[in-house]
Amino acid sequence: MKFEEEADLPEICPDPLPVIVEVLKKYTSYDDVAENLPDIQLIQKKGMLMI
């Protein structure tokens, strides 16, 4: 299932971003983590998604 707000990123990040690790360490419940995870800005250019 694919949602309109989902996107495949053009690169693979082998290590988690530090900001994600901080959220996972700080919050213990699923709801708290979900509410505090940052979102990324995606820019659509010529059929490709850019961060």
Order of alpha helices (4+ residues) and beta strands (2+ residues): alpha-alpha-beta-beta
